[in-house]
Amino acid sequence: MRKLIVLIGIGTLATAGYVAAQSKQSKKGRTSPVGYSDTPMLPGQKWKVHDIERPRPPVVTPAPAGAPLPAPSDAIVLFDGKDLSKWQSSNKGKVGAPGWKVENGYVEVVGGSGDLVTRDKFGSGQYHIEWASPNPPDGTSQWRGNSGVLLMSRYEIQVLDSYNTPTYADGQAGAIYGQWPPHVNASRKPGEWQTFDIAFEAPRFEAGKLTKPGYATVFHNGVLVHHHQEIIGQMAHRIVRAYESHDAEEPFSLQDHDTPVRYRNIWMRRGRNYDGK
Ligand code: MG
């Protein structure tokens, strides 16, 4: 358990610090920059982290929101709208009972209660997540319905209200946060249910050294936004963060970024041979 706590603590450190730094602002109408020009270059790219000059992806109107997508027979259902029995919270490295609110078939982020973290560990596989940003919307840029899907509690697919509201390209909905913008902006309106379907290949480590990076293929509302994209390292704000060795499976998390984002119908299928293992 000690190891688990330490790893979760590392995985959420960057986010927790960011939220703590911002929490003195009023809860309503919070603002944040729409980009930066004083951040380091991203390795292998011609852009800086959260580059204010990086073009924002073109807008694509996805199909209208539909009913929850039923899980296939071999899926592990992580949240079915009823209870958080598969989850616990991680708040600044402290593990406890989940603090988020379950009602009407969804769970809503309770700001300051910590990330929602699975009790079991997961790695490579297919993940299905449904989420909705707050309606009416509030705040700007990174305060507008920010949460996140944290694969292995480390690699973030950004959850954000990116409907007709600007932020930096590598931080909008569907981005591999701080690394890769989505190919297109397939966002639905605030309050409407949106989907992420992710094929994730976990990174591999041997004797503490990275031997194969992680990869993600992501569909946002049924629209391809990443195709076998190599993940640069752990999620971080305003910096490039390298990989840090971890197990082949780690808890899966949803981010508490202090805005009341909702989630429903979360399931995953463990990876088979498509990642070569
Ligand atoms: Mg986020």
Boltz pocket constraint, residues with backbone or C-beta under 6 A from the ligand:
constraints:
  - pocket:
      binder: B
      contacts: [[A, 146], [A, 147], [A, 148], [A, 156], [A, 157], [A, 158], [A, 159], [A, 177], [A, 255], [A, 257]]
      max_distance: 6.0
